[in-house]
Amino acid sequence: MNDTDDPVLLRRAQVAKWSATAKRVGYLAILLSMIVFVIGFVTDFGPVITSTILICLALSALLLIPALIFGYGVKAADQEDAGQPFRY
């Protein structure tokens, strides 16, 4: 049995991939909220600008919190399998 047949390693790779994607989207949502904030600062903070900023920040929180937790879990599990203690 090689590493590609191990269901635990396959699941861990799936979680790592999902975590990386969620981090990218979460950080892009923060970037978008900053860009919209600057646009609102230069023009006018109307309801559309304010709603967009709040939605982007809420989306980033919903994505980043679990993605960071699961990402650290995958890193810790990989280092545990390698026989090394995990360091944050």
Number of C-alpha atoms within 10 A of each C-alpha: 5 5 9 9 9 10 10 11 15 13 11 18 13 12 17 19 14 15 22 17 14 20 20 15 16 23 18 14 21 19 15 16 22 15 13 19 18 14 13 16 11 9 10 12 15 9 9 11 19 15 13 15 21 13 15 21 20 15 16 22 16 13 20 21 14 14 23 15 11 18 20 17 16 18 16 17 17 16 14 12 10 9 9 11 12 13 8 6
